[in-house]
Amino acid sequence: MELPNYAYFRGQIVPYAEAKVGVLTHALNYGTAAFAGMRGYWNPDQEQLYLFRPLDHFRRFLNSAKLLMMAFDHTPQSLTRVTIDLLRSENYRRDVYIRPLAYKADEIIGVKLHGLRDELSIVSVPFDRYVSNDTNAHVTFSAWRRIDDNMIPARGKISGAYANSAFVKSDALLSGFDEALVLTQEGHVSEGSAMNVFIIRDGVLVTPPITENILEGIIRHTSMELAKRELGIPVVERPIDRTEIYLCDELFMTGTAAQITAVTRVDHRPIADGQMGPVTARLRQLFDDIVRGRNTEYQDWVTPVYP
C-alpha cells in the first residue's frame, strides 16, 4: 500500500513520518481506539474528488469515540473541513480511502477507559477495490461467531473488536474464499468480516436489523434507501437464518471499503444461477454514479474537495 505524505496529528497537518506514537500507547496495547472509514471518489471528467457522506461518517465516528468515554471539541463539520485540507495537501487525482482514528494516547500500563488523554488523527491513502473479486465473490460461513453488544459494542467501530474480524477474514482467505459470513450466538446471520449483508428473496430486500450485532453501516443505509426510492423494492429488516442464504435469489455485502460486493457462491452452493443478480447490478451502477457526482439528484451526499 502506498503511504500518505501527510497526516492530521495532534491538531495540525504534519508530514506523515512525524505522526508517531510510542509502543506503550494505551490504544496499541489494549485496543482502546475507535476509527472510521471514508472514501473519496475521483471524477476525471469534472476533475473533482468527492467525499461520500462525510458528515454521516464523522457523526458515527464521534459516537464510536463516545462509547470509549472520549470527548472532542470537533464536530462532523469541522472534521470534514480538516479532511478536505488534508486531501488538498495530498493533491490526489484518484480514488482514496480516509482513516480517522480516535485513541487513548497515554503511555501507561493498566486497563481502563477513564482518566486518559484522548487524541485524534486522520490519514488518507490511494485506494481501489477492497475485495478484488467484487462482482463474483465466493464466501463461506465462518466458524467464528460475531461479538455481542454486551461484550464489545458492534455498532461502534472499536479497534479492539476487529480482532474478531481478523480471525474471520484470515481463515476465509487462507481457505480459498474471498470473504466470510458470520453468525450471531443465536445462529442468525450478522455480518461479513467487516461488511453488512443483504439478500433478495421473492422480490424483497432483506437485511439483519441493528440488534443482530451489526455495524450501523452508512453504505447499508444508502443501499436500503436506493432500493426503495430508485428500484421500488420493499426493504425488510429481520433476522436471517443460515439456510435462507442458500435459497436466496441474490446476495450482496456492503461497506465503505467493500462498496457493494456481489456474492455468487456460498460454500459449495451457487446463489441462484451463480451470476450477479439484476438488483445488485443496478445498485452498483447507481452507487457509482452517485459517489462520483454524476447523479445530480444526490448531490447532497457528496462533498467536493477541490474549489
C-alpha positions as CSV (number, residue, x, y, z in Angstrom):
1,M,0.0,0.0,0.0
2,E,1.2,3.5,-0.9
3,L,1.8,5.5,2.3
4,P,0.4,9.1,2.6
5,N,2.6,12.2,2.6
6,Y,0.7,13.9,5.3
7,A,-1.4,13.2,8.4
8,Y,-3.6,15.3,10.7
9,F,-1.9,14.6,14.0
10,R,-2.2,16.4,17.4
11,G,-4.3,19.3,15.9
12,Q,-2.3,20.0,12.7
13,I,-1.4,18.6,9.4
14,V,2.2,17.3,9.5
15,P,4.4,15.1,7.3
16,Y,3.3,11.5,7.8
17,A,6.7,10.5,9.1
18,E,6.2,12.8,12.1
19,A,2.9,11.3,13.1
20,K,4.2,8.7,15.6
21,V,3.2,7.1,18.9
22,G,5.1,5.1,21.4
23,V,4.9,1.4,21.7
24,L,3.4,1.8,25.2
25,T,0.5,3.8,23.9
26,H,-2.7,2.6,25.6
27,A,-4.7,2.1,22.3
28,L,-1.9,0.0,20.8
29,N,-1.7,-2.3,23.9
30,Y,-5.4,-2.5,24.8
31,G,-7.4,-1.8,21.6
32,T,-8.8,1.4,23.2
33,A,-9.4,3.3,19.9
34,A,-12.2,3.9,17.5
35,F,-11.9,4.5,13.8
36,A,-13.9,5.4,10.7
37,G,-13.5,4.6,7.1
38,M,-14.5,7.1,4.4
39,R,-13.9,7.2,0.6
40,G,-13.1,9.9,-1.8
41,Y,-14.1,9.3,-5.5
42,W,-12.3,10.8,-8.4
43,N,-14.3,12.1,-11.4
44,P,-11.9,12.7,-14.2
45,D,-14.4,14.4,-16.4
46,Q,-15.1,17.0,-13.8
47,E,-11.5,16.9,-12.3
48,Q,-13.1,16.7,-8.9
49,L,-12.6,14.4,-5.9
50,Y,-15.9,13.8,-4.0
51,L,-16.2,12.7,-0.3
52,F,-19.2,10.4,0.1
53,R,-21.4,11.3,3.0
54,P,-18.6,12.7,5.3
55,L,-21.0,14.2,7.9
56,D,-22.7,10.8,8.4
57,H,-19.3,9.1,8.7
58,F,-18.0,11.6,11.2
59,R,-21.2,11.5,13.2
60,R,-20.8,7.8,13.6
61,F,-17.1,8.2,14.3
62,L,-17.7,10.6,17.2
63,N,-20.4,8.3,18.5
64,S,-17.9,5.4,18.4
65,A,-15.5,7.6,20.4
66,K,-18.2,8.4,22.9
67,L,-18.6,4.6,23.6
68,L,-15.0,4.7,24.7
69,M,-15.6,7.7,27.0
70,M,-13.9,10.1,24.7
71,A,-14.9,13.7,24.1
72,F,-13.6,16.0,21.4
73,D,-14.3,19.6,20.6
74,H,-14.7,18.6,16.9
75,T,-18.0,18.4,15.1
76,P,-18.7,16.4,11.9
77,Q,-18.5,19.7,10.1
78,S,-15.1,20.7,11.5
79,L,-13.7,17.2,10.8
80,T,-14.9,17.4,7.2
81,R,-13.0,20.7,6.8
82,V,-9.9,19.1,8.2
83,T,-10.2,16.2,5.9
84,I,-10.6,18.5,2.9
85,D,-7.5,20.4,3.9
86,L,-5.6,17.1,4.3
87,L,-6.7,15.8,0.8
88,R,-5.8,19.1,-0.8
89,S,-2.3,18.8,0.7
90,E,-2.0,15.4,-0.9
91,N,-3.5,16.7,-4.2
92,Y,-4.9,13.3,-5.1
93,R,-6.3,12.8,-8.6
94,R,-7.6,9.2,-7.9
95,D,-9.9,7.3,-5.6
96,V,-8.8,7.4,-1.9
97,Y,-9.6,6.0,1.4
98,I,-9.6,8.2,4.6
99,R,-9.0,6.8,8.0
100,P,-9.9,8.9,11.1
101,L,-8.7,7.4,14.4
102,A,-9.6,8.4,18.0
103,Y,-7.3,6.8,20.5
104,K,-6.3,6.7,24.2
105,A,-2.8,8.3,24.0
106,D,-1.3,7.8,27.4
107,E,1.8,5.5,27.6
108,I,0.9,3.5,30.7
109,I,0.1,0.0,31.9
110,G,-3.4,-0.5,33.1
111,V,-6.8,-1.5,31.6
112,K,-9.4,1.3,31.9
113,L,-11.1,4.0,29.8
114,H,-11.4,6.9,32.2
115,G,-8.8,9.4,33.1
116,L,-6.8,9.0,29.9
117,R,-5.7,11.5,27.3
118,D,-7.7,11.3,24.0
119,E,-6.1,12.1,20.7
120,L,-7.4,12.1,17.1
121,S,-5.6,11.6,13.8
122,I,-6.7,11.4,10.1
123,V,-4.7,9.9,7.2
124,S,-5.6,9.2,3.6
125,V,-4.2,6.7,1.0
126,P,-4.8,5.8,-2.6
127,F,-7.4,3.0,-2.7
128,D,-9.1,0.9,-5.3
129,R,-11.0,-2.3,-4.6
130,Y,-11.2,-3.9,-1.1
131,V,-12.5,-7.3,-2.4
132,S,-10.7,-8.0,-5.7
133,N,-13.5,-10.3,-6.9
134,D,-16.3,-7.9,-6.1
135,T,-18.6,-8.9,-8.9
136,N,-18.4,-12.6,-8.3
137,A,-17.3,-13.2,-4.7
138,H,-17.2,-16.7,-3.2
139,V,-17.8,-16.7,0.5
140,T,-18.1,-19.2,3.4
141,F,-19.7,-19.4,6.8
142,S,-17.1,-18.7,9.4
143,A,-16.6,-20.9,12.4
144,W,-16.1,-17.8,14.5
145,R,-19.2,-16.0,15.9
146,R,-19.8,-12.3,15.9
147,I,-19.1,-10.4,19.1
148,D,-22.1,-9.4,21.2
149,D,-23.2,-5.9,22.1
150,N,-22.8,-6.8,25.8
151,M,-19.2,-7.8,25.1
152,I,-17.9,-5.0,22.8
153,P,-20.4,-2.7,21.1
154,A,-20.6,-3.8,17.5
155,R,-22.4,-0.6,16.4
156,G,-19.2,1.3,17.1
157,K,-16.0,0.9,15.1
158,I,-13.9,-0.1,18.1
159,S,-10.4,-1.1,17.1
160,G,-10.1,-3.9,19.6
161,A,-13.3,-5.5,18.3
162,Y,-11.7,-6.0,14.9
163,A,-9.5,-8.8,16.2
164,N,-12.8,-10.8,15.7
165,S,-12.9,-9.7,12.1
166,A,-9.3,-10.5,11.6
167,F,-9.9,-14.1,12.7
168,V,-12.8,-14.4,10.4
169,K,-11.1,-12.9,7.3
170,S,-7.8,-14.7,7.6
171,D,-9.5,-18.1,8.0
172,A,-11.6,-17.4,4.9
173,L,-8.8,-16.2,2.7
174,L,-6.4,-18.9,3.7
175,S,-9.2,-21.5,2.9
176,G,-9.5,-20.0,-0.7
177,F,-12.6,-17.9,-0.2
178,D,-13.0,-14.1,-0.9
179,E,-14.9,-13.3,2.3
180,A,-17.0,-14.9,5.1
181,L,-20.4,-14.7,6.7
182,V,-20.5,-14.5,10.5
183,L,-23.4,-15.8,12.7
184,T,-24.6,-14.4,16.0
185,Q,-24.5,-16.5,19.1
186,E,-28.1,-17.4,18.3
187,G,-27.2,-18.7,14.8
188,H,-28.6,-15.8,12.8
189,V,-26.6,-14.1,10.0
190,S,-24.9,-11.0,11.4
191,E,-22.3,-9.6,9.0
192,G,-19.3,-10.4,6.9
193,S,-15.8,-9.8,8.4
194,A,-16.4,-6.1,8.1
195,M,-19.5,-5.8,5.8
196,N,-23.3,-5.7,6.1
197,V,-25.3,-8.4,4.4
198,F,-28.3,-8.3,2.1
199,I,-30.3,-10.9,0.4
200,I,-33.1,-10.8,-2.2
201,R,-36.0,-13.3,-1.7
202,D,-39.2,-13.2,-3.7
203,G,-38.6,-9.6,-4.7
204,V,-37.9,-8.3,-1.2
205,L,-34.6,-6.9,0.0
206,V,-33.8,-8.3,3.4
207,T,-31.1,-7.4,5.8
208,P,-30.4,-8.1,9.5
209,P,-31.6,-5.5,11.9
210,I,-29.2,-3.4,14.0
211,T,-30.0,-5.6,17.0
212,E,-28.1,-8.5,15.4
213,N,-24.7,-7.1,16.5
214,I,-24.1,-5.3,13.2
215,L,-22.3,-2.1,12.4
216,E,-24.9,0.6,11.5
217,G,-23.4,0.9,8.1
218,I,-23.6,4.0,6.0
219,I,-23.4,2.1,2.7
220,R,-26.0,-0.3,4.3
221,H,-28.4,2.7,4.8
222,T,-27.6,4.1,1.4
223,S,-28.4,0.7,-0.3
224,M,-31.7,0.5,1.5
225,E,-32.7,4.0,0.5
226,L,-31.7,3.5,-3.1
227,A,-33.6,0.2,-3.3
228,K,-36.8,1.8,-2.1
229,R,-36.5,5.2,-3.9
230,E,-34.9,4.1,-7.2
231,L,-35.9,0.5,-7.7
232,G,-39.2,0.4,-5.9
233,I,-38.2,-2.7,-3.9
234,P,-39.6,-3.4,-0.4
235,V,-36.9,-3.4,2.3
236,V,-37.3,-5.5,5.4
237,E,-35.0,-5.7,8.4
238,R,-35.3,-9.0,10.2
239,P,-33.2,-12.0,11.3
240,I,-31.9,-14.2,8.5
241,D,-31.3,-17.9,9.1
242,R,-28.3,-19.6,7.6
243,T,-30.2,-21.8,5.2
244,E,-32.0,-18.7,3.8
245,I,-28.7,-17.7,2.3
246,Y,-28.5,-20.9,0.3
247,L,-32.0,-20.3,-1.0
248,C,-32.0,-16.6,-1.8
249,D,-32.2,-15.1,-5.3
250,E,-29.4,-12.6,-4.8
251,L,-26.7,-11.9,-2.1
252,F,-24.5,-8.9,-1.7
253,M,-22.4,-7.2,1.0
254,T,-21.8,-3.6,1.7
255,G,-19.3,-1.4,3.4
256,T,-17.3,1.8,2.8
257,A,-14.2,-0.3,1.7
258,A,-16.2,-3.1,0.1
259,Q,-18.8,-0.7,-1.5
260,I,-21.4,-3.1,-3.0
261,T,-19.9,-6.6,-3.4
262,A,-21.8,-9.2,-5.3
263,V,-21.7,-12.7,-3.9
264,T,-22.5,-15.5,-6.3
265,R,-21.4,-18.6,-4.3
266,V,-21.6,-19.6,-0.6
267,D,-19.5,-22.6,0.4
268,H,-20.2,-25.2,-2.3
269,R,-23.6,-23.7,-3.4
270,P,-24.3,-21.2,-6.1
271,I,-26.6,-18.3,-5.4
272,A,-29.5,-18.7,-7.9
273,D,-27.7,-19.2,-11.2
274,G,-24.3,-18.3,-9.9
275,Q,-24.2,-14.9,-11.5
276,M,-24.5,-11.3,-10.2
277,G,-28.3,-10.6,-10.0
278,P,-30.1,-7.6,-11.6
279,V,-30.9,-5.8,-8.4
280,T,-27.2,-6.0,-7.2
281,A,-26.0,-4.8,-10.7
282,R,-28.4,-1.9,-10.7
283,L,-27.5,-0.8,-7.2
284,R,-23.8,-0.9,-8.0
285,Q,-24.3,1.3,-11.0
286,L,-26.5,3.8,-9.1
287,F,-23.9,3.9,-6.3
288,D,-21.0,4.6,-8.7
289,D,-22.9,7.4,-10.4
290,I,-23.8,9.0,-7.1
291,V,-20.4,8.8,-5.4
292,R,-18.6,10.3,-8.5
293,G,-21.0,13.2,-8.7
294,R,-22.7,12.1,-11.9
295,N,-26.2,11.8,-10.4
296,T,-27.4,15.3,-9.6
297,E,-30.4,14.1,-7.5
298,Y,-28.0,13.0,-4.8
299,Q,-25.6,16.0,-4.7
300,D,-26.2,16.4,-1.0
301,W,-24.5,13.0,-0.4
302,V,-21.2,14.1,-1.9
303,T,-18.8,16.9,-0.9
304,P,-16.3,18.3,-3.4
305,V,-12.7,18.6,-2.2
306,Y,-11.3,21.0,-4.8
307,P,-12.5,24.5,-5.3
